[in-house]
Amino acid sequence: MRSPRRKGWHREDIKGELRKKHGPLYKLSSSWGYHPSTVTIALGTPGIATVERRIAADLGIPPHTLWPDRWSPEGRPLPRTPNPSANRAPGQRQKREDI
């Protein structure tokens, strides 16, 4: 059973706000001194806390409002849940439970 996911901003809404202010995201990443794809990656993949903080600060919105499943209201990154498939050897597949 899955735990309910807390709703935050939709990724496309965040991208849209950033694009309205700065233009293409690759240019924003570069202007912040990051690899051109860093901002795009941070929007889709949890784990780049410094970039997530910077995006939130740039938009003037607390990180926990944008990503409540990634940030606590106190402004601390939440522990990341490990990907269970990451521990499997290549070629291993998980058995389906509905069989």
C-alpha atoms as a printed R data frame, in Angstrom:
   type eleno elety resid chain resno      x       y       z
1  ATOM     1    CA   MET     A     1  0.000   0.000   0.000
2  ATOM     2    CA   ARG     A     2  1.371   3.379  -0.960
3  ATOM     3    CA   SER     A     3  1.547   6.239   1.480
4  ATOM     4    CA   PRO     A     4 -0.383   9.302   0.375
5  ATOM     5    CA   ARG     A     5  1.824  11.758  -1.447
6  ATOM     6    CA   ARG     A     6  1.654  15.340  -0.280
7  ATOM     7    CA   LYS     A     7  0.809  17.807  -2.997
8  ATOM     8    CA   GLY     A     8  3.121  20.650  -3.834
9  ATOM     9    CA   TRP     A     9  3.576  22.732  -6.934
10 ATOM    10    CA   HIS     A    10  3.470  20.919 -10.233
11 ATOM    11    CA   ARG     A    11  6.866  20.698 -11.909
12 ATOM    12    CA   GLU     A    12  5.597  22.527 -15.014
13 ATOM    13    CA   ASP     A    13  4.286  25.406 -12.880
14 ATOM    14    CA   ILE     A    14  7.710  25.854 -11.283
15 ATOM    15    CA   LYS     A    15  9.396  25.679 -14.682
16 ATOM    16    CA   GLY     A    16  6.951  28.231 -16.067
17 ATOM    17    CA   GLU     A    17  7.617  30.708 -13.270
18 ATOM    18    CA   LEU     A    18 11.378  30.310 -13.658
19 ATOM    19    CA   ARG     A    19 11.149  30.734 -17.436
20 ATOM    20    CA   LYS     A    20  9.045  33.899 -17.067
21 ATOM    21    CA   LYS     A    21 11.756  35.419 -14.872
22 ATOM    22    CA   HIS     A    22 14.920  34.069 -16.500
23 ATOM    23    CA   GLY     A    23 14.229  32.558 -19.913
24 ATOM    24    CA   PRO     A    24 15.485  29.063 -20.745
25 ATOM    25    CA   LEU     A    25 16.369  26.884 -17.748
26 ATOM    26    CA   TYR     A    26 19.764  25.957 -19.168
27 ATOM    27    CA   LYS     A    27 20.717  29.640 -19.148
28 ATOM    28    CA   LEU     A    28 19.504  29.996 -15.559
29 ATOM    29    CA   SER     A    29 21.606  26.985 -14.507
30 ATOM    30    CA   SER     A    30 24.662  28.443 -16.189
31 ATOM    31    CA   SER     A    31 24.115  31.892 -14.689
32 ATOM    32    CA   TRP     A    32 24.035  30.271 -11.234
33 ATOM    33    CA   GLY     A    33 27.326  28.510 -12.004
34 ATOM    34    CA   TYR     A    34 25.865  25.027 -12.499
35 ATOM    35    CA   HIS     A    35 25.890  22.597 -15.405
36 ATOM    36    CA   PRO     A    36 23.229  23.680 -17.940
37 ATOM    37    CA   SER     A    37 20.889  20.792 -17.061
38 ATOM    38    CA   THR     A    38 21.129  21.082 -13.253
39 ATOM    39    CA   VAL     A    39 17.959  23.118 -12.667
40 ATOM    40    CA   THR     A    40 15.927  20.821 -14.924
41 ATOM    41    CA   ILE     A    41 17.265  17.750 -13.126
42 ATOM    42    CA   ALA     A    42 16.540  19.268  -9.690
43 ATOM    43    CA   LEU     A    43 12.927  19.891 -10.681
44 ATOM    44    CA   GLY     A    44 12.351  16.253 -11.558
45 ATOM    45    CA   THR     A    45 14.635  14.372  -9.209
46 ATOM    46    CA   PRO     A    46 14.856  14.888  -5.451
47 ATOM    47    CA   GLY     A    47 18.310  15.123  -4.000
48 ATOM    48    CA   ILE     A    48 19.894  18.374  -5.135
49 ATOM    49    CA   ALA     A    49 18.992  20.348  -2.003
50 ATOM    50    CA   THR     A    50 21.189  23.368  -2.749
51 ATOM    51    CA   VAL     A    51 19.529  23.911  -6.122
52 ATOM    52    CA   GLU     A    52 16.047  23.291  -4.717
53 ATOM    53    CA   ARG     A    53 16.748  25.925  -2.028
54 ATOM    54    CA   ARG     A    54 17.970  28.366  -4.642
55 ATOM    55    CA   ILE     A    55 14.896  27.825  -6.833
56 ATOM    56    CA   ALA     A    56 12.595  28.388  -3.845
57 ATOM    57    CA   ALA     A    57 14.468  31.536  -2.813
58 ATOM    58    CA   ASP     A    58 14.381  32.865  -6.368
59 ATOM    59    CA   LEU     A    59 10.610  32.375  -6.512
60 ATOM    60    CA   GLY     A    60 10.147  33.749  -2.985
61 ATOM    61    CA   ILE     A    61  8.377  30.566  -1.875
62 ATOM    62    CA   PRO     A    62  9.514  28.228   0.929
63 ATOM    63    CA   PRO     A    63 10.880  24.874  -0.314
64 ATOM    64    CA   HIS     A    64  8.267  22.925   1.667
65 ATOM    65    CA   THR     A    65  5.511  24.731  -0.239
66 ATOM    66    CA   LEU     A    66  7.010  23.762  -3.603
67 ATOM    67    CA   TRP     A    67  8.032  20.228  -2.590
68 ATOM    68    CA   PRO     A    68  6.270  19.084   0.615
69 ATOM    69    CA   ASP     A    69  7.402  15.519  -0.079
70 ATOM    70    CA   ARG     A    70 11.052  16.692  -0.142
71 ATOM    71    CA   TRP     A    71 11.206  19.410   2.559
72 ATOM    72    CA   SER     A    72 10.008  19.858   6.140
73 ATOM    73    CA   PRO     A    73  8.196  23.060   7.179
74 ATOM    74    CA   GLU     A    74 11.319  23.871   9.236
75 ATOM    75    CA   GLY     A    75 13.326  24.113   6.007
76 ATOM    76    CA   ARG     A    76 15.226  20.832   6.263
77 ATOM    77    CA   PRO     A    77 15.396  18.282   3.449
78 ATOM    78    CA   LEU     A    78 13.390  15.175   4.301
79 ATOM    79    CA   PRO     A    79 15.150  11.814   4.225
80 ATOM    80    CA   ARG     A    80 15.069  10.324   0.782
81 ATOM    81    CA   THR     A    81 13.478   6.907   0.537
82 ATOM    82    CA   PRO     A    82 15.829   4.539  -1.232
83 ATOM    83    CA   ASN     A    83 14.815   3.067  -4.538
84 ATOM    84    CA   PRO     A    84 14.245  -0.647  -3.836
85 ATOM    85    CA   SER     A    85 15.189  -1.613  -7.386
86 ATOM    86    CA   ALA     A    86 18.592   0.064  -6.973
87 ATOM    87    CA   ASN     A    87 19.783  -2.831  -4.792
88 ATOM    88    CA   ARG     A    88 19.058  -5.502  -7.392
89 ATOM    89    CA   ALA     A    89 21.748  -6.827  -9.661
90 ATOM    90    CA   PRO     A    90 21.360  -5.957 -13.353
91 ATOM    91    CA   GLY     A    91 18.977  -8.350 -15.040
92 ATOM    92    CA   GLN     A    92 17.059  -9.187 -11.865
93 ATOM    93    CA   ARG     A    93 13.375  -8.495 -11.940
94 ATOM    94    CA   GLN     A    94 10.894  -8.221  -9.140
95 ATOM    95    CA   LYS     A    95  8.157 -10.855  -9.068
96 ATOM    96    CA   ARG     A    96  4.716  -9.516  -9.689
97 ATOM    97    CA   GLU     A    97  2.445  -9.842  -6.689
98 ATOM    98    CA   ASP     A    98 -0.736 -10.134  -8.713
99 ATOM    99    CA   ILE     A    99  0.202 -13.423 -10.388
